[in-house]
C-alpha cells in the first residue's frame, strides 16, 4: 500500500522516498532531512499576508506562542502564533515576507517559541533567533530555552546584597545598583543613556558578571560601534550582543528582549551573575503597538494595546537574585520626549523597576556629563548592597549637593553673599566638577572613595574649579603606581583607614599645588 501526501499540489511517495514531481526540489530536500513528520502535527494554509502578519486556516490544536514554519519555495520562514480566532490563526513572521504568498503551506512544530542557549554565544553578535550576525565561526548550540518563561518565585529569591559597580561616580555614590536589581535609565534622546549602560558593561571586565546587550530598533552602525568598542576594551568575550535593528521587522524587535533574557537565564541557573541592558523599551513598545494594530486588537491610551503593561512587567520580573544561585540585573532604557516622565510607557516602566536614573537635557548641555539628576534619580534597594565606606560618604555628598542647589540660583542674581554661603557654593561647584566623567572610562570604587573624601573634607578647596579634573587624573596616576594600589583596591571599600587616607590625600594635594601647578 502506497501512502501519498498532497503538499502544494506536489505528491511524494514517502514510503519509497520517490519524488513524483520536481517543481520545488528545495522543499523535498528539507522533507528528506526531516521525514519524521511527527514533529509537526499539523498543516495549514496561508489565506492572507500583510506587513509580516500571516492569516492561516487549517491549523487545529495550536497554542498561543507556538512556532510555525512556512515553505515559500525559496526559504523556510519562521514565525510565531499571536492570535487564535474561531476561523483562522494569525502569526508574525520574523524574516522578510517578500516570498510569502497566499496558498502556501504552513507547518506547526508543536513547540513554543524557543531560542538557542549555551556558552558558545559568548563573544558573539546574534539576532534574537540565535543566528550569527558577525563574521566569526558558525555558532553551535545544543540546547534551547523557551522565550517566555515564568519568573522566579518569591521563595526562590533573596534580597539584593552585593553591589554592581558601574564605574560611574555619580551612580555608584548616590544611585547605587545591586545584583538582581532592575534600575531604569530614562531621559531624552542624545543625553547619554546608552553610554551609561556601555560604561557599566566595560566595568564588569575581570569580574564574575556576564553581560548581554539587547539592541531594539537601533541603527546597525551603532551596534557595530558598540561591538568594536567592547572588543577593543577586551570585554566582548564575556558579553553577548542581541541585535534587532531598525531595518529588521517589528516582529523581530518584539521578541528581542525576551530572547536576550532567556539567554541570560541559562547562565543565571548555572550560578553566574548576569547584567542585561535593554536598549530601549520605548522602541519595543512601539513595535508591539504596530503588531497589535495589524492584528486588529483594540487600541487604548496613545494607541497602545491594553496589555502593554504586561508586555514589560513579565520581562523585568524575570530579573532576580536567586538563593544559592546566580542573578540577573536588568538595566532597561526608556526614551522620553522633552523630559515628560508622565507619558504612558515611562510611567509603566517606572512602576515596575526598583529605581530610575534620570538624565536631564539641561545638565547635558551645560557640560555636566553623565547628566544624572541627583534630585530625580533614586535607587530603592541598591543602598543595602552599597559598600559601607562609599555609603557613608554618599550621605554627606547628597547633603552638600542639596544645599548647593538651594542657593545656586542666588549666584545668577548678582547678590552679595555672606562667607558661609560663598563657601557652600564653592564646595558645590567642586563636587559638581568631580562628578563629571568621560565616556567609556569607568573608575574603580577605591579611587572614588579617595576623591570624595578629599572633596568633602575641604582638601580641594584651595584648588581652582577648572583644574579639578587635572587633580583627579594626577591622583589616579599616582595611585596606580604606588604601594597603596593593591591593598586599597581590596580593603578600602569595606574598611576605611582614616589616618592613612588623610596622610595620602594631604601630602598629594601639597605636592600637586607646589610642583604641578607651579610647573604649569
C-alpha positions as CSV (number, residue, x, y, z in Angstrom):
1,X,0.0,0.0,0.0
2,X,1.4,3.3,-1.0
3,X,0.8,6.4,1.2
4,X,0.7,9.8,-0.5
5,X,0.7,13.3,1.0
6,X,-0.6,16.1,-1.1
7,X,1.6,19.2,-0.4
8,X,1.1,22.3,-2.6
9,X,-0.2,20.0,-5.4
10,X,3.0,18.0,-5.3
11,X,2.8,14.4,-4.4
12,X,5.6,12.4,-2.7
13,X,5.8,8.7,-2.1
14,X,7.2,8.8,1.4
15,X,7.5,5.0,1.7
16,X,9.9,4.7,-1.2
17,X,11.1,8.3,-0.9
18,X,10.4,8.8,-4.6
19,X,9.8,12.3,-5.9
20,X,6.9,12.3,-8.4
21,X,7.0,16.0,-9.2
22,X,10.2,18.0,-9.4
23,X,8.8,21.6,-9.2
24,X,10.3,22.6,-5.8
25,X,13.4,20.5,-5.0
26,X,14.4,22.6,-2.0
27,X,11.2,21.6,-0.1
28,X,11.8,18.0,-0.9
29,X,15.4,18.2,0.4
30,X,14.1,19.6,3.6
31,X,11.4,16.9,3.9
32,X,14.1,14.2,3.3
33,X,16.1,15.7,6.2
34,X,13.1,15.9,8.5
35,X,11.0,13.0,7.1
36,X,9.7,12.1,10.6
37,X,6.6,14.4,10.3
38,X,5.5,13.6,13.9
39,X,7.4,16.8,15.0
40,X,4.8,19.0,13.2
41,X,1.4,17.5,14.0
42,X,-0.5,19.9,11.6
43,X,-0.5,21.6,8.3
44,X,-2.3,24.8,7.5
45,X,-2.6,27.2,4.5
46,X,-2.0,30.9,4.2
47,X,-5.0,33.0,3.2
48,X,-3.6,36.5,3.7
49,X,-0.2,38.1,4.2
50,X,0.4,41.8,5.1
51,X,3.3,43.5,6.9
52,X,4.8,40.3,8.3
53,X,1.4,39.2,9.6
54,X,0.0,35.9,8.1
55,X,-3.5,34.6,8.4
56,X,-3.7,30.8,8.4
57,X,-6.5,28.3,8.2
58,X,-6.4,24.6,8.9
59,X,-4.3,24.6,12.0
60,X,-6.1,22.9,14.8
61,X,-4.9,22.3,18.4
62,X,-2.4,25.1,18.2
63,X,-1.0,27.1,21.1
64,X,-0.6,30.8,21.6
65,X,3.1,31.5,21.1
66,X,3.7,28.2,19.2
67,X,6.4,28.2,16.5
68,X,5.4,27.7,12.8
69,X,7.4,27.2,9.6
70,X,6.4,28.5,6.2
71,X,7.7,26.8,3.0
72,X,8.0,29.6,0.4
73,X,9.8,27.6,-2.2
74,X,13.0,29.7,-1.7
75,X,13.5,29.5,2.1
76,X,11.9,28.3,5.3
77,X,10.4,31.3,7.1
78,X,9.9,31.1,10.9
79,X,7.0,32.6,12.8
80,X,5.1,32.6,16.0
81,X,1.3,32.5,16.6
82,X,-0.1,35.6,18.3
83,X,-3.8,35.4,17.6
84,X,-6.2,32.4,17.8
85,X,-9.7,33.1,16.4
86,X,-12.7,30.8,15.6
87,X,-12.0,30.5,11.9
88,X,-8.3,31.4,11.5
89,X,-4.9,31.8,13.2
90,X,-2.7,34.9,12.9
91,X,1.1,34.8,13.3
92,X,4.1,37.0,13.0
93,X,6.9,36.2,10.6
94,X,10.5,37.1,11.6
95,X,12.1,37.2,8.2
96,X,11.1,39.2,5.1
97,X,7.7,38.4,3.8
98,X,8.5,39.1,0.1
99,X,8.4,35.5,-0.9
100,X,5.3,34.5,1.2
101,X,2.2,34.2,-0.9
102,X,-1.4,33.1,-0.2
103,X,-1.9,29.3,-0.7
104,X,1.5,28.3,0.7
105,X,1.5,25.6,3.4
106,X,2.4,26.2,7.0
107,X,3.7,23.5,9.4
108,X,3.3,23.9,13.1
109,X,6.1,22.5,15.2
110,X,4.1,21.7,18.3
111,X,6.7,23.6,20.3
112,X,6.5,27.0,22.0
113,X,8.8,29.8,20.8
114,X,12.4,28.8,21.8
115,X,15.9,30.3,21.4
116,X,19.3,28.6,21.4
117,X,21.3,28.9,24.5
118,X,24.9,28.0,25.5
119,X,28.4,29.2,26.2
120,X,29.1,29.4,22.5
121,X,27.0,32.6,22.3
122,X,29.6,34.5,24.4
123,X,31.6,37.0,22.4
124,X,29.2,36.9,19.5
125,X,26.7,39.3,17.8
126,X,23.5,37.4,17.1
127,X,19.9,38.1,16.2
128,X,17.0,37.2,18.6
129,X,16.7,33.8,17.0
130,X,20.4,33.0,17.7
131,X,21.6,33.4,14.1
132,X,25.0,35.0,13.9
133,X,25.4,38.5,12.6
134,X,29.2,38.8,12.9
135,X,31.9,37.2,10.7
136,X,33.1,34.6,13.2
137,X,32.9,30.9,13.2
138,X,29.4,29.2,13.0
139,X,27.7,29.1,16.3
140,X,27.0,25.6,17.6
141,X,24.4,25.3,20.3
142,X,22.9,22.1,21.7
143,X,20.0,23.2,23.9
144,X,17.1,25.6,23.5
145,X,15.1,27.5,26.1
146,X,11.5,28.9,26.0
147,X,11.5,32.6,25.0
148,X,8.8,33.2,27.6
149,X,9.2,31.6,31.0
150,X,7.7,32.0,34.4
151,X,9.6,34.5,36.6
152,X,11.3,33.1,39.7
153,X,9.0,32.7,42.8
154,X,9.4,34.9,45.9
155,X,10.6,31.9,47.9
156,X,13.4,31.3,45.5
157,X,14.7,34.9,45.7
158,X,16.8,36.7,48.3
159,X,17.3,40.4,48.9
160,X,19.9,42.4,47.0
161,X,23.1,42.2,48.9
162,X,26.1,42.6,46.5
163,X,26.8,45.9,44.7
164,X,27.1,46.0,40.9
165,X,29.7,48.7,40.4
166,X,29.2,50.8,37.2
167,X,32.4,52.7,37.5
168,X,30.4,55.9,37.2
169,X,31.0,58.2,40.3
170,X,27.6,59.8,40.4
171,X,25.8,56.4,40.1
172,X,27.9,54.4,42.5
173,X,27.8,57.0,45.1
174,X,24.2,58.4,45.0
175,X,22.2,55.9,42.9
176,X,23.8,52.5,43.7
177,X,22.8,49.3,41.9
178,X,22.9,45.8,43.4
179,X,23.0,42.4,41.7
180,X,19.4,41.3,41.0
181,X,18.0,44.8,40.8
182,X,16.0,46.5,38.0
183,X,17.2,50.1,37.5
184,X,15.7,52.2,34.8
185,X,17.8,54.6,32.7
186,X,15.5,57.3,31.5
187,X,16.0,60.6,29.6
188,X,15.5,62.4,26.4
189,X,17.2,61.5,23.2
190,X,21.0,62.1,23.0
191,X,21.5,62.5,26.7
192,X,23.9,59.6,27.2
193,X,21.6,56.7,28.2
194,X,23.5,54.1,26.1
195,X,26.8,55.4,27.3
196,X,26.0,54.7,30.9
197,X,25.0,51.2,30.0
198,X,28.1,50.6,28.0
199,X,30.3,52.0,30.8
200,X,28.7,49.5,33.2
201,X,29.4,46.6,30.8
202,X,33.1,47.8,30.5
203,X,33.4,48.0,34.3
204,X,32.4,44.3,34.6
205,X,35.7,43.3,32.9
206,X,37.6,40.8,35.1
207,X,34.6,40.2,37.4
208,X,32.2,37.2,37.6
209,X,29.5,39.1,35.8
210,X,28.5,38.3,32.2
211,X,26.8,40.9,30.1
212,X,24.0,40.9,27.5
213,X,23.3,44.0,25.4
214,X,19.9,43.8,23.6
215,X,19.6,46.4,20.9
216,X,16.0,47.1,19.9
217,X,15.3,49.3,16.9
218,X,18.8,50.8,17.0
219,X,20.9,51.6,13.9
220,X,23.2,48.9,12.6
221,X,26.1,51.3,12.7
222,X,25.5,51.9,16.4
223,X,25.5,48.2,17.1
224,X,28.7,47.8,15.1
225,X,30.4,50.6,17.0
226,X,29.4,49.1,20.3
227,X,30.7,45.6,19.3
228,X,34.0,47.2,18.1
229,X,34.3,49.2,21.4
230,X,33.7,46.2,23.6
231,X,36.2,44.2,21.5
232,X,38.8,46.9,21.9
233,X,38.2,47.0,25.6
234,X,38.6,43.2,25.8
235,X,35.0,42.9,27.2
236,X,33.3,41.2,24.2
237,X,34.4,37.7,25.2
238,X,32.2,37.8,28.3
239,X,29.3,39.5,26.6
240,X,26.5,38.7,24.1
241,X,25.0,41.3,21.7
242,X,21.5,40.6,20.6
243,X,20.6,42.9,17.8
244,X,17.1,43.6,16.3
245,X,18.0,46.8,14.4
246,X,15.7,49.4,12.9
247,X,16.0,47.6,9.5
248,X,14.5,44.4,11.0
249,X,10.9,43.6,11.2
250,X,8.7,44.7,14.1
251,X,8.2,41.0,14.9
252,X,11.9,40.5,15.5
253,X,12.1,43.7,17.6
254,X,9.2,42.5,19.7
255,X,10.8,39.1,20.6
256,X,14.4,40.5,21.1
257,X,14.3,41.4,24.8
258,X,12.6,38.1,25.7
259,X,15.2,36.1,23.7
260,X,18.0,38.0,25.4
261,X,16.6,37.3,28.8
262,X,16.2,33.6,28.0
263,X,19.9,33.5,27.1
264,X,20.7,35.2,30.4
265,X,18.6,32.8,32.4
266,X,20.7,29.9,31.2
267,X,23.8,31.5,32.9
268,X,21.8,32.5,36.0
269,X,20.7,28.9,36.5
270,X,24.3,27.9,36.4
271,X,25.1,30.1,39.3
272,X,26.6,33.1,37.4
273,X,25.7,36.8,37.6
274,X,24.3,38.4,34.5
275,X,23.8,42.0,33.5
276,X,21.2,42.6,30.8
277,X,20.7,46.0,29.1
278,X,17.5,46.6,27.1
279,X,18.1,49.5,24.7
280,X,15.4,50.6,24.5
281,X,11.9,49.6,25.7
282,X,10.3,52.6,24.1
283,X,11.0,51.2,20.7
284,X,10.0,47.8,21.9
285,X,6.6,49.1,22.9
286,X,6.2,50.8,19.5
287,X,7.0,47.6,17.7
288,X,4.4,45.8,19.8
289,X,1.8,48.5,19.1
290,X,2.4,48.1,15.4
291,X,1.9,44.3,15.6
292,X,-1.2,44.7,17.7
293,X,-2.8,47.2,15.4
294,X,-2.1,44.9,12.4
295,X,-3.7,42.0,14.3
296,X,-6.8,44.2,14.8
297,X,-6.5,44.4,18.5
298,X,-8.4,47.3,20.1
299,X,-6.1,50.3,20.8
300,X,-6.0,52.1,24.1
301,X,-4.1,55.1,25.5
302,X,-1.7,56.5,23.0
303,X,-2.7,53.7,20.6
304,X,-1.1,51.0,22.7
305,X,-3.0,47.8,23.4
306,X,-4.4,47.1,26.8
307,X,-1.7,44.6,27.8
308,X,1.3,46.9,27.2
309,X,2.0,46.9,30.9
310,X,2.2,43.1,31.0
311,X,4.5,43.4,28.0
312,X,7.2,44.9,30.2
313,X,6.3,43.5,33.6
314,X,6.7,39.9,32.6
315,X,10.1,40.7,31.1
316,X,11.5,42.7,34.0
317,X,10.1,40.3,36.7
318,X,12.5,37.7,35.4
319,X,15.4,39.7,36.8
320,X,16.1,38.3,40.3
321,X,18.8,37.4,42.8
322,X,18.3,33.7,43.5
323,X,19.2,31.9,46.7
324,X,22.4,29.9,46.4
325,X,22.5,30.6,42.7
326,X,23.1,33.3,40.2
327,X,21.3,36.6,39.4
328,X,20.0,38.8,36.6
329,X,20.4,42.5,36.8
330,X,18.2,44.5,34.4
331,X,19.0,47.9,33.1
332,X,16.1,48.9,30.9
333,X,16.4,52.2,28.9
334,X,13.3,54.3,28.1
335,X,13.4,57.5,26.0
336,X,11.2,60.5,27.0
337,X,10.0,63.4,24.9
338,X,11.0,66.8,26.3
339,X,11.5,65.3,29.8
340,X,7.9,64.1,30.1
341,X,8.1,61.2,32.5
342,X,4.3,61.2,32.9
343,X,3.8,59.5,29.4
344,X,2.4,56.0,29.2
345,X,5.5,53.9,28.7
346,X,7.8,55.8,31.2
347,X,5.2,55.6,34.0
348,X,4.7,51.9,33.3
349,X,8.4,51.0,33.5
350,X,9.0,53.4,36.5
351,X,6.3,51.5,38.4
352,X,7.8,48.1,37.5
353,X,11.5,48.9,38.3
354,X,13.3,49.4,41.6
355,X,14.5,52.9,40.8
356,X,15.5,55.2,38.0
357,X,18.5,57.1,36.8
358,X,17.1,60.3,35.3
359,X,19.2,62.2,32.7
360,X,18.5,65.9,32.2
361,X,19.0,67.7,28.9
362,X,19.9,70.9,30.7
363,X,22.7,69.3,32.6
364,X,24.0,67.6,29.4
365,X,24.0,70.9,27.5
366,X,25.9,72.6,30.4
367,X,28.7,70.0,30.0
368,X,27.8,68.1,33.2
369,X,28.2,64.5,31.8
370,X,26.9,62.0,32.7
371,X,23.8,64.3,33.0
372,X,22.4,62.4,36.0
373,X,19.9,64.4,38.1
374,X,20.7,63.8,41.8
375,X,17.3,65.1,42.8
376,X,15.1,62.9,40.5
377,X,17.2,59.8,40.4
378,X,16.6,57.2,43.1
379,X,17.6,53.6,43.9
380,X,15.1,51.9,46.2
381,X,17.1,48.7,47.1
382,X,20.6,49.4,45.9
383,X,21.7,51.2,49.1
384,X,21.5,47.9,51.1
385,X,24.2,46.5,48.8
386,X,26.4,49.6,48.6
387,X,29.9,49.5,50.1
388,X,29.9,50.8,53.6
389,X,32.6,53.4,53.1
390,X,31.1,54.8,49.9
391,X,27.6,54.7,51.5
392,X,28.9,56.9,54.4
393,X,30.5,59.4,52.1
394,X,27.5,59.4,49.8
395,X,25.2,60.6,52.6
396,X,27.4,63.7,53.1
397,X,27.7,64.2,49.3
398,X,23.9,64.2,48.8
399,X,23.5,66.8,51.7
400,X,26.2,69.1,50.3
401,X,24.7,69.0,46.7
402,X,21.2,69.5,48.0
403,X,22.3,72.6,49.9
404,X,24.2,73.8,46.9
405,X,21.2,73.5,44.6
406,X,19.1,75.6,47.0
407,X,21.5,78.6,46.9
408,X,22.8,78.2,43.4
409,X,20.2,80.5,42.0
410,X,21.4,83.4,44.1
411,X,24.7,83.5,42.2
412,X,22.9,84.3,39.0
413,X,21.2,87.4,40.6
414,X,24.5,89.1,41.5
415,X,23.5,89.5,45.2
416,X,26.1,90.0,47.9
417,X,26.6,86.7,49.7
418,X,28.0,86.0,53.2
419,X,31.1,83.9,53.7
420,X,29.2,80.7,54.7
421,X,27.1,80.9,51.5
422,X,30.2,81.6,49.4
423,X,31.9,78.6,50.9
424,X,28.9,76.4,50.3
425,X,28.7,77.5,46.6
426,X,32.4,76.9,46.1
427,X,32.2,73.4,47.6
428,X,29.2,72.6,45.5
429,X,30.9,73.7,42.3
430,X,33.9,71.5,43.1
431,X,31.7,68.5,43.9
432,X,29.8,69.0,40.6
433,X,33.1,69.1,38.8
434,X,34.2,65.9,40.4
435,X,31.1,64.1,39.3
436,X,31.9,65.0,35.7
437,X,33.3,61.9,34.0
438,X,34.3,61.0,30.4
439,X,32.7,58.2,28.4
440,X,34.0,54.7,28.4
441,X,36.3,55.4,31.3
442,X,34.9,53.6,34.4
443,X,36.7,54.3,37.8
444,X,37.3,51.7,40.4
445,X,35.5,52.2,43.7
446,X,38.5,52.9,46.0
447,X,39.6,55.8,43.7
448,X,36.1,57.2,44.0
449,X,36.3,57.0,47.8
450,X,39.6,58.9,48.0
451,X,38.4,61.7,45.7
452,X,35.1,62.1,47.6
453,X,36.9,62.1,50.9
454,X,39.2,64.8,49.8
455,X,36.4,67.0,48.3
456,X,34.0,66.6,51.3
457,X,36.8,67.3,53.9
458,X,38.0,70.5,52.3
459,X,41.3,69.3,50.8
460,X,40.2,70.5,47.3
461,X,39.0,74.0,48.5
462,X,42.4,75.5,47.6
463,X,42.3,74.1,44.0
464,X,40.5,76.1,41.3
465,X,37.4,74.5,39.8
466,X,38.7,74.4,36.2
467,X,41.7,72.2,37.2
468,X,39.7,69.8,39.5
469,X,39.8,67.1,36.7
470,X,43.5,67.6,36.3
471,X,44.0,67.0,40.0
472,X,41.8,63.9,39.8
473,X,43.7,62.4,36.9
474,X,47.0,63.0,38.6
475,X,45.8,61.4,41.8
476,X,44.7,58.3,39.8
477,X,48.0,58.2,38.0
478,X,49.9,58.4,41.3
479,X,47.7,55.7,43.0
480,X,48.2,53.2,40.2
481,X,52.0,53.4,40.6
482,X,52.1,53.4,44.4
483,X,52.3,50.8,47.0
484,X,48.7,51.7,48.1
485,X,47.1,50.3,44.9
486,X,46.7,46.7,45.8
487,X,45.7,47.0,49.5
488,X,43.3,49.9,48.8
489,X,41.6,48.1,45.9
490,X,40.7,45.1,48.0
491,X,40.2,46.7,51.5
492,X,39.2,50.3,51.3
493,X,35.6,49.6,50.3
494,X,35.0,47.7,53.5
495,X,37.4,49.2,56.0
496,X,38.2,52.9,55.9
497,X,41.6,53.7,57.3
498,X,41.2,57.4,58.2
499,X,44.8,58.1,59.1
500,X,46.3,56.5,56.0
501,X,43.8,58.2,53.7
502,X,44.4,61.6,55.4
503,X,48.1,61.2,55.1
504,X,47.9,60.3,51.4
505,X,45.4,63.0,50.4
506,X,47.0,65.8,52.3
507,X,50.6,65.1,51.0
508,X,49.4,64.6,47.5
509,X,47.4,67.9,47.5
510,X,50.5,69.7,48.8
511,X,52.6,68.1,46.1
512,X,50.1,69.0,43.4
513,X,49.9,72.6,44.5
514,X,53.6,73.1,44.8
515,X,55.1,71.2,41.9
516,X,52.4,70.5,39.3
517,X,50.6,73.9,39.4
518,X,53.9,75.9,39.6
519,X,55.4,74.0,36.8
520,X,52.4,74.7,34.5
